[in-house]
Amino acid sequence: ANINRKNRDGNTPLHGAAFLGQADVVALLIKNKVEVNARNGQDETALGTVAPEWNAGVQRITQFFARILQLEIDIVAIKAARPRIAETLRQHGGKTSEQLK
């Protein structure tokens, strides 16, 4: 399977795992040589999806995507995992789109 495959919005599995706070999946993808700085259709990298401060808007978007994907999520765990995921991505060369310009 292609771990860098993009969906119709340009998101990779790394974008999804990072956004939904799945630190173990992020680590596994990195271990398997995922393209850390792949950009989606909105020009965001995976780091760009987790770097912003948590706020009500981010929470609503997270819950919205979870509903669409029919996922049961733990919003508290996702919020707590985001800084750790951002640091992991940075340690492996992850940058935001702004940093790549």
C-alpha positions as CSV (number, residue, x, y, z in Angstrom):
1,A,0.0,0.0,0.0
2,N,1.1,3.5,-0.7
3,I,1.4,5.4,2.6
4,N,1.7,8.7,0.7
5,R,-1.5,8.2,-1.3
6,K,-3.7,11.3,-1.3
7,N,-7.5,11.4,-1.1
8,R,-9.6,13.7,-3.3
9,D,-8.8,16.6,-0.9
10,G,-5.1,15.9,-1.1
11,N,-4.8,14.6,2.4
12,T,-2.5,11.7,3.2
13,P,-2.9,9.1,6.0
14,L,-0.4,11.3,7.9
15,H,-2.7,14.3,7.7
16,G,-5.6,12.3,9.0
17,A,-3.7,10.6,11.8
18,A,-2.1,13.9,12.9
19,F,-5.4,15.8,12.8
20,L,-7.3,13.1,14.7
21,G,-4.6,12.8,17.4
22,Q,-3.4,9.3,16.6
23,A,0.2,9.6,17.9
24,D,0.9,5.8,17.5
25,V,-0.2,5.9,13.8
26,V,1.9,9.0,13.1
27,A,4.9,7.3,14.6
28,L,4.2,4.1,12.5
29,L,3.9,6.1,9.3
30,I,7.1,8.0,10.1
31,K,8.9,4.7,10.8
32,N,7.7,3.5,7.4
33,K,9.2,6.6,5.6
34,V,6.0,8.6,5.0
35,E,6.5,11.9,3.2
36,V,6.4,14.2,6.3
37,N,5.9,17.4,4.4
38,A,3.3,16.3,1.8
39,R,0.8,19.1,1.2
40,N,-2.9,18.7,0.8
41,G,-5.2,20.6,-1.5
42,Q,-5.3,23.5,1.0
43,D,-1.4,23.6,0.9
44,E,-1.3,22.3,4.5
45,T,1.3,19.8,5.7
46,A,0.5,17.4,8.6
47,L,2.3,19.7,11.0
48,G,0.1,22.5,9.7
49,T,-3.0,20.6,10.7
50,V,-1.8,20.2,14.4
51,A,0.3,23.3,14.9
52,P,-2.5,25.8,15.5
53,E,-3.7,26.4,19.1
54,W,-6.7,24.4,20.1
55,N,-9.9,26.4,20.1
56,A,-13.6,25.9,19.7
57,G,-13.3,26.1,16.0
58,V,-10.7,23.3,15.8
59,Q,-12.9,21.2,18.1
60,R,-15.9,21.7,15.9
61,I,-14.0,20.8,12.8
62,T,-12.6,17.7,14.5
63,Q,-16.0,16.6,15.6
64,F,-17.5,17.3,12.2
65,F,-14.9,15.1,10.4
66,A,-15.4,12.4,13.0
67,R,-19.2,12.4,12.3
68,I,-18.6,12.2,8.6
69,L,-16.2,9.3,9.0
70,Q,-18.5,7.7,11.6
71,L,-15.6,7.6,14.1
72,E,-16.0,7.6,17.9
73,I,-13.4,10.0,19.2
74,D,-12.1,11.2,22.5
75,I,-11.9,14.9,22.0
76,V,-9.9,15.4,25.2
77,A,-7.3,12.8,24.1
78,I,-7.1,14.4,20.6
79,K,-6.5,17.8,22.2
80,A,-3.8,16.4,24.5
81,A,-2.0,14.5,21.7
82,R,-1.7,17.4,19.3
83,P,1.4,19.0,20.9
84,R,3.2,15.7,21.1
85,I,2.4,14.9,17.5
86,A,3.6,18.3,16.4
87,E,6.9,17.7,18.2
88,T,7.3,14.3,16.7
89,L,6.7,15.7,13.2
90,R,9.2,18.5,13.9
91,Q,11.8,16.0,15.1
92,H,11.5,14.2,11.7
93,G,11.8,17.2,9.5
94,G,8.1,18.3,9.6
95,K,7.4,21.9,8.7
96,T,4.3,24.0,8.1
97,S,3.6,25.2,4.6
98,E,4.7,28.7,5.6
99,Q,8.1,27.3,6.7
100,L,8.5,25.5,3.4
101,K,8.1,28.7,1.4
